[in-house]
Amino acid sequence: MSFNKQTVKDFPIRAKRVLLRADYNVPLTDKGAIASDFRIKQSLETIEYLLSQSCKIVIISHLGRPEGSDSKYSLEPIAKRLSELLGQQVQFSQNCVGDDVQKLKNELKSKDILILENLRYHAEEESNNTEFAKQLADGMDVFVQDGFGVVHRAHASTEGVTHFLPSVSGLLLAKEVDTITNVMTNPKKPLMAVIGGAKISDKIELLNRFIEVADFVAVGGAMANTFLKAQGVKIGKSLVEKDRVDDARGIIEKARAKEKTQNFTFYIPQDGVVTKKIDSNTQTRVVDWGSHTYADIASYPKTPPQFAHTVAADELIVDIGPASSHYIAGAIQTAHTVIWNGTMGIAEIPGLAGAEPPFGHGTRVVYETLTSSTGSKPFSVVGGGETVAYVMDEPVFKSAHLIDHISTGGGASLELMAGKKLPGVEALKDKK
C-alpha cells in the first residue's frame, strides 16, 4: 500500500457520529433522473463498514453546478436510491446547514443515515468558507473523506471541515489513491496510456508525465485533432484548440526525443472517420492521411508535409479510423498495464435500430481489447466521465467487471496521475 493516510479502519470509529463526504455528482437524464448510480454503489463499502461499527452517519455531497437552490440538482433522489441499495431508510434534509439540520443530526440513533442537501446550493462551499465548514462539522465526532472526485479542490467540505474534526479516509478514497499511485510509480511493464476526450488543455501535464513513465502513449478523440493540426494535417471544421497547437507540438517533440533513445512510441491517429453533420443517420467515410514521421514536424509550419488524402473543409473528424483502432488494439495486447482516459470518438451518439453508434467504433475496439478474456489481459485502469459511462453502459459486451479498476474521479484522477498533491487528501491524518 502506498496510501499513507489513516482510514476508517485505522481510527477508533465505533459508535461515533460520522460526517461522510461522498461524491454523488452523478449524471442525470434530461428529466432529472439518475442516469447512472455507479458512484452511489462505489460508496457502499465505506457506508456498510460504518454501519457495522454502529456509527451515526451524516452524508454530504454536491451535484452539478446549480445557480442557487435549483431543484433539478437536489440530492433527494440520491437518498431514495441509497435507501434501495442499503435496504434501510436514508433520511433526507432539505438543507445542509442551519438549526433544522442540527436538530436532525442530534436525533440520529445508532446506524441511522442522513443525507444533507446539495452543498453547492451555498456559494460558501466552493469558496472554502470557514464558518460554513464549521457548521458542517457541528455535532459530529469525525470526518471521513470518501469523495475521490472532489479531493483535488480545497472546498469547505474537502479541506475546510478538516480544521474542526479529526479527519480520515474512506475505503473508496484509499483504494483510488493507492491504485492510481501504484500504476504511475510501480506498474508492471510495458505501461500503455490511451488518452482521448475533447481537449488537450486539461491533459497537457498528464501527457508530459506519461511520456516520462509510459512505454506507449496513444491519443484519440477530438483532442487528437490538435496534434494533427500541429503536424499540418487538414482537419476541416473539426473541433480543435487552436491556442494549444504549440503545446501539442512541444509534446510531440518531447516524445520524439524519447523515441530516439528508448523503446517508446507516441501514436497519433493515422486515419479517421469523418462526416458533415453529427447525428445517428449521417453519412461517414474514412480518411487516411498516411503514416507520418517526426521529420514532418521539424519543418512545419514553413513547409507543411503533403498527404495523399485530406479531410474536406466542410467535414469533421468524429472518430479514429479502423487502421488506428487496430494499431492501438495491437499495442494493448502487448502491454501489461493499460490506463485509459477519454473516448476515441463521439461514442455517446446512438446508432439507429440497435446498430453500432456511428462514431463509436474506435472506443468499442479499445474496450473490447481491454476486456478480452483470451490471451494475457493487461491490468486495466479506466477513468474520465464519458469513458466510465461508456464502460458501465456498453450495450454489447457487458464486461465492465473485467476492467480491474474503474475510477470515480475525473479531474482528481488526472491530477493524481500527473503527480500533483490533492488538497482533500493532504488534509487527512497521516498513518502513524
Backbone torsions as a table, in degrees:
resi	resn	phi	psi	omega
1	MET	NA	129.4	176.4
2	SER	-101.0	-3.4	-180.0
3	PHE	-77.2	119.8	-171.2
4	ASN	-107.2	19.3	178.3
5	LYS	-107.9	152.1	177.1
6	GLN	-67.2	141.9	175.0
7	THR	-110.2	179.5	178.6
8	VAL	-59.9	-22.0	-179.7
9	LYS	-86.8	-8.3	177.4
10	ASP	-99.4	-8.6	-171.8
11	PHE	-114.1	142.0	178.3
12	PRO	-71.7	84.4	-167.6
13	ILE	-101.6	-6.3	-175.6
14	ARG	-56.4	130.6	176.2
15	ALA	64.8	13.6	179.9
16	LYS	-81.1	158.3	171.7
17	ARG	-88.4	112.1	-169.2
18	VAL	-108.1	127.1	170.2
19	LEU	-95.5	113.2	-173.7
20	LEU	-108.8	119.2	175.1
21	ARG	-91.6	112.4	176.5
22	ALA	-107.5	168.2	174.2
23	ASP	-114.3	95.4	178.7
24	TYR	-107.5	31.8	176.2
25	ASN	-80.5	72.9	-173.0
26	VAL	-89.2	155.8	175.3
27	PRO	-69.4	145.2	-179.0
28	LEU	-117.9	152.7	173.3
29	THR	-78.5	173.3	178.1
30	ASP	-60.6	-24.5	-179.7
31	LYS	-93.2	4.1	175.9
32	GLY	88.3	6.5	177.7
33	ALA	-82.4	162.0	178.7
34	ILE	-70.9	119.6	-179.4
35	ALA	-83.4	-31.7	177.7
36	SER	-148.1	130.8	-179.8
37	ASP	-100.6	19.9	-177.3
38	PHE	-54.1	-49.9	-177.7
39	ARG	-65.9	-32.6	177.7
40	ILE	-65.8	-45.2	180.0
41	LYS	-63.7	-35.8	-178.6
42	GLN	-68.2	-19.4	179.7
43	SER	-84.0	-9.5	-171.3
44	LEU	-65.6	-35.6	-176.2
45	GLU	-59.7	-45.0	179.6
46	THR	-67.6	-44.5	-179.4
47	ILE	-61.0	-45.2	-179.3
48	GLU	-64.8	-34.2	175.8
49	TYR	-65.6	-43.5	179.2
50	LEU	-63.3	-38.5	176.3
51	LEU	-63.9	-38.2	178.8
52	SER	-65.2	-20.7	178.4
53	GLN	-98.3	14.3	176.0
54	SER	58.8	34.9	-179.9
55	CYS	-79.9	159.1	166.8
56	LYS	-100.5	123.8	-167.0
57	ILE	-116.7	126.6	172.6
58	VAL	-116.3	118.7	-175.9
59	ILE	-102.9	133.4	176.1
60	ILE	-122.4	146.4	179.2
61	SER	-163.1	172.7	170.6
62	HIS	-119.3	169.6	175.2
63	LEU	-150.7	117.8	177.7
64	GLY	69.3	-162.5	178.4
65	ARG	-125.9	69.7	-176.9
66	PRO	-70.1	148.6	171.7
67	GLU	-102.7	96.5	-173.1
68	GLY	79.8	-159.2	-174.9
69	SER	-87.6	72.0	-179.8
70	ASP	-81.5	116.1	-174.7
71	SER	-61.7	-21.2	178.0
72	LYS	-59.2	-29.2	-175.7
73	TYR	-105.2	23.2	177.2
74	SER	-68.2	146.1	177.0
75	LEU	-87.2	3.7	-179.3
76	GLU	-59.3	-42.4	175.6
77	PRO	-62.5	-29.0	176.6
78	ILE	-65.7	-43.0	178.9
79	ALA	-60.6	-40.9	-179.9
80	LYS	-66.1	-43.1	-179.5
81	ARG	-67.1	-38.9	178.1
82	LEU	-64.6	-37.1	175.9
83	SER	-58.3	-43.5	-179.6
84	GLU	-64.8	-43.2	-176.9
85	LEU	-69.1	-34.8	-177.8
86	LEU	-88.9	-19.1	-177.4
87	GLY	72.7	28.0	175.7
88	GLN	-150.7	159.2	-179.3
89	GLN	-66.2	133.8	171.3
90	VAL	-114.5	117.0	-178.8
91	GLN	-73.1	156.5	-180.0
92	PHE	-131.3	134.6	176.3
93	SER	-108.9	135.7	-177.8
94	GLN	-80.2	6.5	171.7
95	ASN	-145.2	173.7	178.1
96	CYS	-117.8	-8.6	174.1
97	VAL	-141.1	163.6	178.2
98	GLY	117.0	172.5	-175.9
99	ASP	-63.4	-40.1	-179.5
100	ASP	-63.5	-38.9	178.9
101	VAL	-66.1	-42.4	-179.3
102	GLN	-62.8	-36.2	177.9
103	LYS	-64.0	-43.5	178.9
104	LEU	-64.2	-40.0	177.0
105	LYS	-60.5	-45.5	-176.3
106	ASN	-65.8	-25.4	-176.1
107	GLU	-87.9	-5.6	-177.6
108	LEU	-64.1	139.8	174.9
109	LYS	-107.8	172.3	179.4
110	SER	-53.2	130.8	178.1
111	LYS	72.1	9.7	172.6
112	ASP	-76.5	150.0	177.9
113	ILE	-128.3	133.6	178.5
114	LEU	-129.8	127.3	173.4
115	ILE	-104.0	131.0	177.8
116	LEU	-92.3	155.8	-177.6
117	GLU	-65.4	162.5	-176.2
118	ASN	-42.9	118.5	-179.6
119	LEU	-59.2	-33.3	-175.3
120	ARG	-81.7	7.4	165.8
121	TYR	-69.1	-13.9	-178.8
122	HIS	-117.0	123.5	179.6
123	ALA	-61.7	-22.5	-178.6
124	GLU	-64.6	-21.7	179.3
125	GLU	-62.9	-55.6	-175.7
126	GLU	-74.5	-21.8	177.1
127	SER	-84.1	0.0	179.5
128	ASN	56.0	48.0	-178.9
129	ASN	-68.6	128.4	-175.5
130	THR	-63.3	-43.3	-178.2
131	GLU	-66.5	-38.7	177.6
132	PHE	-63.8	-44.1	177.9
133	ALA	-61.3	-40.2	179.9
134	LYS	-63.5	-40.3	178.9
135	GLN	-65.7	-37.7	176.5
136	LEU	-61.7	-37.9	-176.4
137	ALA	-79.4	-21.1	-175.6
138	ASP	-53.4	130.8	175.2
139	GLY	83.2	1.2	-177.6
140	MET	-107.9	158.7	-178.3
141	ASP	-99.7	-33.3	-173.9
142	VAL	-151.1	147.7	176.5
143	PHE	-106.8	131.0	177.1
144	VAL	-116.8	117.5	179.1
145	GLN	-92.5	114.9	178.8
146	ASP	-131.3	11.3	-179.8
147	GLY	-96.8	80.7	-176.4
148	PHE	-56.7	-35.7	-176.5
149	GLY	-65.8	-8.2	-177.4
150	VAL	-121.6	-1.2	-172.8
151	VAL	-75.0	-5.9	175.5
152	HIS	-84.8	1.3	178.8
153	ARG	-116.4	138.7	176.3
154	ALA	-92.7	80.1	179.4
155	HIS	-104.9	173.3	-179.0
156	ALA	-59.9	-36.4	-175.9
157	SER	-89.9	0.6	178.7
158	THR	-117.5	-37.8	-179.3
159	GLU	-118.8	-44.4	-175.8
160	GLY	-59.3	-42.8	-176.1
161	VAL	-67.0	-23.0	-178.2
162	THR	-68.8	-12.9	177.5
163	HIS	-81.0	-8.6	-176.0
164	PHE	-118.3	-10.4	-178.6
165	LEU	-140.9	148.0	168.1
166	PRO	-59.4	135.6	-167.8
167	SER	-129.3	127.0	-178.1
168	VAL	-133.2	172.5	-177.7
169	SER	-91.1	147.7	167.8
170	GLY	-81.4	174.6	-175.4
171	LEU	-73.4	-33.4	178.0
172	LEU	-67.3	-46.9	-180.0
173	LEU	-58.8	-45.2	-179.7
174	ALA	-61.1	-41.8	179.8
175	LYS	-64.4	-44.4	-178.8
176	GLU	-60.4	-53.3	-176.3
177	VAL	-63.8	-42.8	-178.0
178	ASP	-64.3	-46.7	-177.6
179	THR	-64.2	-48.5	-176.2
180	ILE	-68.3	-39.1	178.4
181	THR	-62.7	-42.0	-178.5
182	ASN	-66.6	-40.3	-178.9
183	VAL	-71.9	-20.7	178.3
184	MET	-88.5	-28.7	-174.7
185	THR	-108.3	-25.1	-177.1
186	ASN	-144.8	54.1	-177.5
187	PRO	-78.0	158.3	168.6
188	LYS	-77.1	121.5	-175.1
189	LYS	-85.8	153.8	0.2
190	PRO	-71.6	146.0	176.0
191	LEU	-102.5	127.7	178.5
192	MET	-120.3	139.6	174.6
193	ALA	-118.4	128.1	175.0
194	VAL	-113.0	109.8	-172.0
195	ILE	-118.5	121.3	179.5
196	GLY	-130.6	-148.4	-177.7
197	GLY	97.4	-171.9	-171.4
198	ALA	-85.8	-38.9	-169.0
199	LYS	-127.2	149.7	170.7
200	ILE	-93.0	-13.3	-172.8
201	SER	-59.5	-33.9	179.9
202	ASP	-96.4	7.8	-178.6
203	LYS	-128.8	12.1	-179.1
204	ILE	-62.5	-49.0	-179.8
205	GLU	-64.1	-37.1	179.1
206	LEU	-64.5	-45.5	-179.8
207	LEU	-63.2	-41.5	177.4
208	ASN	-61.6	-38.5	178.8
209	ARG	-67.0	-41.4	-180.0
210	PHE	-66.6	-34.3	175.9
211	ILE	-61.3	-31.9	179.6
212	GLU	-75.7	-38.9	-169.2
213	VAL	-109.7	-19.6	-174.8
214	ALA	-93.6	167.0	176.9
215	ASP	-101.8	-21.9	-179.4
216	PHE	-149.1	128.2	176.0
217	VAL	-125.0	124.1	176.8
218	ALA	-117.7	133.5	177.0
219	VAL	-110.3	148.7	179.1
220	GLY	-153.6	-167.0	-178.4
221	GLY	69.6	-172.7	-178.7
222	ALA	-64.0	-26.7	-179.3
223	MET	-65.0	-23.4	177.2
224	ALA	-64.6	-24.8	-179.8
225	ASN	-60.4	-35.5	179.3
226	THR	-66.5	-37.9	176.1
227	PHE	-68.3	-38.6	178.4
228	LEU	-63.5	-43.3	178.3
229	LYS	-62.2	-36.8	177.8
230	ALA	-63.7	-22.9	178.5
231	GLN	-92.2	-5.5	-178.9
232	GLY	92.6	9.0	177.7
233	VAL	-75.1	133.1	175.8
234	LYS	-74.4	125.9	-174.7
235	ILE	-116.9	13.3	177.2
236	GLY	59.5	-131.7	-180.0
237	LYS	-104.0	27.2	178.9
238	SER	-63.7	152.3	174.3
239	LEU	-59.9	129.8	-179.6
240	VAL	-151.5	147.2	174.1
241	GLU	-98.5	92.0	-174.8
242	LYS	-61.0	-31.8	-178.6
243	ASP	-79.5	0.3	179.5
244	ARG	-114.6	8.5	-179.6
245	VAL	-62.5	-41.5	178.1
246	ASP	-63.5	-37.6	176.6
247	ASP	-63.1	-42.5	178.7
248	ALA	-61.9	-42.5	179.6
249	ARG	-63.3	-38.2	177.9
250	GLY	-64.7	-39.5	178.0
251	ILE	-64.6	-43.0	179.1
252	ILE	-61.8	-42.7	-179.1
253	GLU	-65.4	-37.3	176.8
254	LYS	-64.6	-42.1	178.1
255	ALA	-64.7	-40.0	179.4
256	ARG	-58.6	-43.0	-179.3
257	ALA	-62.8	-39.9	179.3
258	LYS	-69.5	-38.5	-179.4
259	GLU	-61.5	-29.4	-178.8
260	LYS	-71.7	-24.7	-173.8
261	THR	-115.5	-15.2	-175.6
262	GLN	-137.0	165.7	176.4
263	ASN	-80.5	86.8	-171.8
264	PHE	-144.9	144.3	178.0
265	THR	-131.9	131.9	171.0
266	PHE	-115.4	111.7	-169.8
267	TYR	-108.5	125.4	174.4
268	ILE	-110.5	136.4	-175.7
269	PRO	-50.5	139.2	179.8
270	GLN	-101.0	-8.8	173.8
271	ASP	-149.9	165.9	-177.3
272	GLY	-153.7	158.7	173.4
273	VAL	-91.0	128.9	-177.5
274	VAL	-124.1	156.5	179.1
275	THR	-154.5	168.8	178.4
276	LYS	-99.7	-16.0	177.0
277	LYS	-150.1	152.8	-176.2
278	ILE	-101.2	98.0	170.6
279	ASP	-159.1	172.0	-173.2
280	SER	-68.4	-21.5	-173.1
281	ASN	-108.9	20.2	-174.9
282	THR	-82.7	159.4	174.3
283	GLN	-88.1	138.0	178.7
284	THR	-126.2	161.6	172.2
285	ARG	-147.4	161.2	179.3
286	VAL	-101.5	130.4	176.3
287	VAL	-114.2	127.1	177.3
288	ASP	-108.2	111.4	-178.9
289	TRP	-94.8	12.0	169.9
290	GLY	87.8	169.0	176.8
291	SER	-85.2	132.4	-176.1
292	HIS	-112.7	141.4	171.4
293	THR	-100.3	160.9	179.9
294	TYR	-69.6	-10.9	173.5
295	ALA	-63.3	-29.4	177.0
296	ASP	-60.7	-33.7	-174.9
297	ILE	-75.2	-36.1	-170.6
298	ALA	-57.8	-36.7	-175.1
299	SER	-96.5	-6.4	-180.0
300	TYR	-81.4	138.2	15.2
301	PRO	-97.1	5.1	-177.3
302	LYS	-62.8	-43.7	179.8
303	THR	-132.5	83.6	-177.7
304	PRO	-57.2	138.8	179.2
305	PRO	-65.6	151.7	-179.9
306	GLN	-100.3	139.0	-179.2
307	PHE	-124.8	150.2	-175.9
308	ALA	-72.1	-32.0	-177.8
309	HIS	-128.5	140.3	-177.6
310	THR	-134.2	158.5	173.9
311	VAL	-80.4	132.5	-179.5
312	ALA	-69.0	158.6	-175.8
313	ALA	-61.8	-26.5	-178.2
314	ASP	-102.8	16.1	-179.9
315	GLU	-108.7	157.5	176.5
316	LEU	-121.0	142.5	170.7
317	ILE	-84.3	121.9	-173.9
318	VAL	-118.9	-4.5	178.6
319	ASP	-165.8	158.4	170.4
320	ILE	-72.1	154.3	-176.9
321	GLY	-83.9	175.4	-177.1
322	PRO	-63.7	-36.8	179.1
323	ALA	-64.9	-43.6	178.8
324	SER	-65.0	-42.4	179.9
325	SER	-57.5	-46.2	-175.2
326	HIS	-78.1	-25.4	174.3
327	TYR	-67.4	-45.4	178.4
328	ILE	-63.8	-41.0	178.5
329	ALA	-60.7	-40.7	178.2
330	GLY	-62.6	-39.5	177.8
331	ALA	-66.1	-39.0	177.9
332	ILE	-59.4	-39.3	-177.5
333	GLN	-67.7	-19.4	178.3
334	THR	-97.7	-7.3	-177.5
335	ALA	-87.3	155.2	174.0
336	HIS	-103.7	-19.7	175.6
337	THR	-138.1	130.9	179.0
338	VAL	-129.5	128.0	173.1
339	ILE	-109.9	124.0	-177.1
340	TRP	-121.6	121.5	178.6
341	ASN	-140.1	107.8	178.1
342	GLY	109.4	130.5	179.6
343	THR	-71.5	160.2	-176.4
344	MET	-87.5	-12.9	178.6
345	GLY	-158.9	-166.4	179.7
346	ILE	-84.0	73.6	-169.3
347	ALA	-73.0	-14.3	-175.6
348	GLU	-82.6	-9.5	177.3
349	ILE	-74.1	119.7	-174.5
350	PRO	-73.9	155.5	173.4
351	GLY	-83.6	168.5	179.0
352	LEU	-85.6	137.4	173.8
353	ALA	50.9	43.2	177.1
354	GLY	80.6	3.6	178.8
355	ALA	-72.1	162.7	178.1
356	GLU	-58.9	140.0	175.9
357	PRO	-52.3	135.6	-172.4
358	PRO	-63.9	-22.7	-178.9
359	PHE	-119.5	24.1	-173.4
360	GLY	-111.2	5.4	-174.2
361	HIS	-63.1	-45.6	-177.8
362	GLY	-61.2	-42.8	178.8
363	THR	-65.1	-40.5	-180.0
364	ARG	-64.0	-40.4	-179.9
365	VAL	-63.1	-42.8	177.6
366	VAL	-61.5	-47.4	-179.2
367	TYR	-61.1	-47.3	-177.6
368	GLU	-63.0	-39.4	-179.6
369	THR	-67.5	-40.9	179.9
370	LEU	-64.3	-34.8	-174.0
371	THR	-99.9	5.6	179.9
372	SER	-63.6	135.2	-179.5
373	SER	-91.3	-2.2	179.9
374	THR	-91.9	146.2	179.2
375	GLY	73.1	-162.8	-180.0
376	SER	-92.3	115.3	-178.7
377	LYS	-85.0	130.4	179.5
378	PRO	-72.8	157.0	170.2
379	PHE	-68.8	124.9	-171.2
380	SER	-119.0	136.6	176.1
381	VAL	-125.9	123.2	-178.0
382	VAL	-118.2	135.1	178.5
383	GLY	-146.4	173.8	-178.1
384	GLY	96.2	133.4	-172.8
385	GLY	-55.5	-50.7	-177.7
386	GLU	-68.0	-36.1	-179.6
387	THR	-67.7	-44.9	178.9
388	VAL	-63.3	-41.7	178.6
389	ALA	-60.5	-40.2	178.4
390	TYR	-64.8	-46.6	-178.4
391	VAL	-62.4	-40.6	-177.2
392	MET	-75.2	-27.1	-174.5
393	ASP	-110.3	1.7	-174.5
394	GLU	-51.0	120.2	-168.7
395	PRO	-80.1	-16.5	-171.7
396	VAL	-94.4	-50.3	-167.1
397	PHE	-97.6	-30.7	-180.0
398	LYS	48.8	46.4	-175.5
399	SER	-117.0	27.7	-176.3
400	ALA	-58.2	-27.4	-179.3
401	HIS	-66.9	-14.4	178.5
402	LEU	-85.1	-7.0	170.8
403	ILE	-80.1	130.6	-174.4
404	ASP	-71.5	-36.7	179.4
405	HIS	-147.6	119.7	176.0
406	ILE	-107.7	114.4	-172.1
407	SER	-81.4	143.5	175.2
408	THR	-89.1	-4.4	-175.6
409	GLY	-102.5	139.6	173.2
410	GLY	-96.9	-85.8	179.1
411	GLY	-61.5	-34.1	-179.3
412	ALA	-64.7	-42.4	-179.9
413	SER	-68.0	-37.7	178.0
414	LEU	-62.2	-45.6	-178.2
415	GLU	-68.8	-37.2	178.5
416	LEU	-65.8	-43.2	178.3
417	MET	-65.0	-31.5	179.1
418	ALA	-77.1	-4.6	176.3
419	GLY	93.2	12.6	-178.1
420	LYS	-84.7	154.9	172.6
421	LYS	-79.5	143.0	-180.0
422	LEU	-106.6	115.0	-175.3
423	PRO	-53.4	-39.7	-178.8
424	GLY	-70.2	-18.9	175.4
425	VAL	-91.1	-43.6	-179.4
426	GLU	-58.9	-28.5	-177.5
427	ALA	-77.1	-8.5	-177.2
428	LEU	-82.9	162.7	-179.0
429	LYS	-69.1	135.8	177.2
430	ASP	-73.3	152.4	171.2
431	LYS	-65.6	147.3	-178.8
432	LYS	-77.4	NA	NA
